[in-house]
Amino acid sequence: MSDERLLVVVDDDESFARTLKRSFERRGYEVVVAPALPDVKALLEERTPGFAVVDLKLAGASGLACLDALHAHDPDMLIVVLTGFASIATAVESIKLGACHYLAKPANTDDIEAAFSKRTGDAAVPVGDRATSIKTLEWERIHEVLAETGFNISETARRLGMHRRTLARKLEKRQVT
């Protein structure tokens, strides 16, 4: 059984995690910050959060491993993935691994709390008829390979057949945060 109002924030950005913590505490949540997978595992040995906010990119590592550990511990936990590197590939993987929602940064407490209540999909969401641009397809492919390589820039560049610095520039240019 989960601690109903316990929220774990998995983010290695101390100031963002602290801000999110204070904001959710004002809304009546008990909040624990866990900056990496070992901290998440230590928390899960003692408690079972009802909610989690997981950053996709953690100090060079993937937040998907944390997402997987949280969902394996309690499949009913409501988990929102928050990222500055949004892509279709990582969104799909996040949902497959148990996230109830996926949000691109910047997102505020209202957005995250609303995402917790979206446990099922909405069939009434309009499907756009605009074709995907070449730039968007390139961006999606880059992030798909990034996820496959555990966010290793050098290996991603090698697999994509581009110079590492070129890839770094592309990632810098399109960063959402």
N, C-alpha and C positions, 0 to 999 in steps of 0.2 A: 504494500500500500504506500502510495506516495505522500509526502508532506505537501498537503494541498496548495499552500501559498508559497512554497519554496521555489525560488528561481535561481538557476545557475547561469551566470554570464561567462561564456568562454571567449575571452578576447585578450590578446597580449598588449593592446594599447591601453596603458594604465589610466590615462585621463578620460578616454571614452568610456572605459569600463566603470570608472568611479562615477561619472556623470549619469550613466545608465542605472547604476546601483541606487544612487540617491533618488532618481526620478521614480523608479519602481517602488522603493521603500515608502515614498510619499503616497503611493497608491495601495499600500497595505501588504506588499509582498515582503517576505524575508529573502534577502539576496546574498548569494555567495559568488565571489569572483574566482574563476579558475583559469589562469592564463595559458595552460597547456594540458596535453593529454594525461601526464602523470598526476596533475592536480585534480582532474576530473575523476580519474580512477580512485584516488584517495577519498574524495567526497562520496563516491558511490559505495565505498565500503561501509560508510557510517549512515548515510541518508539517501533518500530517493526523492529527488526534486519532481515537482509536478510540471514545471516549465523549464525551458532552456533557450538561451539565445546564443548561437554559435557563429563566430566569425569564420569565414571560409579560409582565410589565409592567416596562419599563426606562425610568426617568426620563421618564415621559410618552410614551415610544415603545412599540411593540409588539415583544416578543421573537419574534413569528412571522417577522419579516424575518430575524432571526439563524438561526432554525430552518431557514428556506428556504435560506439561504446555506450552512449546514453540510451539509444533505442534498444540495444540488446539487453540493457539492465531493466528497462521498463518500456515496453512497446506502447503503453498508453500515455507516455510523457509527451507534452506538446512542445515541439522543438521548432524554432524559427531560425533559419540560416540567414545571416546578414553579411553582405559582402560589398566591397568596393570594386570587385572584379567579376561582375555579373556576366554570365554566359548561359546559353541554353544547355550546354553539356553539363555544367556544374549544377544547374537547377534540376535537371533530370536526375543526376546522381544523388543529389540531396534528398529529393522526394523518394527515390528508390530506397535510400538508407534510413528513411523514417521521419524526415522533416514534414511538418504540417504546412509549412509555408517557406518561401524564399524571397527575401527583400534585398534590393540594391541600396547601398548607402548613397546619399544620406537618408536615414530613416529615423524617426523620432519614437518616443515611447508610445504615443497614440497609434502609430502605424504597427508597431510590434504587438501591442496588446490586441489590436483589431485582428492581426494575423493569427493570434492564438485561438480566436473564436471561429476561424475558417477551417474547420476540421474536414470538410468535404469540398469538392469542386463545385463550380457554378456553371451549369450547362447553358445559362442565358448570356454568358459573356460573349460579346460580338466577336466574330472572327474577321480580321481585317483582310482586305483583298489586295493590299499593296505587296508587291513582290519584294523579296529580300535583296538588298544591294550587295554588290561584290565586297565592299568594305565590311559589311556586317558578316557576310559569310567567312571572310578572312579572320575577323575578330573571333567568331565562334570556333573556327578550326584551331586557332592559337590557344584558346582556353580549353578546348577539348584535349589537346596534346599536353598542355600545362597540367591538367588534372591527372592525365595518365602517367606523367613523370613525377608526380608528387611536388609540383611547382618548382622543378629544377630547370632554371633558365637555360643553362648550357645544353642539357640533354634535349630540351624542347627545341632549341635552335637547330641542333644537329638533325633531329627527326623532321623538322620542317624545311631543312636545306637552306637555312639562312644564317647570316653571321649573328653571333651572340649580341653584339652592340646594336644591330638593326632591330632585333627582337626587343631588347631593352628599351630602345627609343619608342617603338610601337606601343609597348606596355605603358610607358610613361605618358605618352600622348593621350591615350584613351582611358586612363585611370579615372574611375568614377569618384573616389573619395577626395 
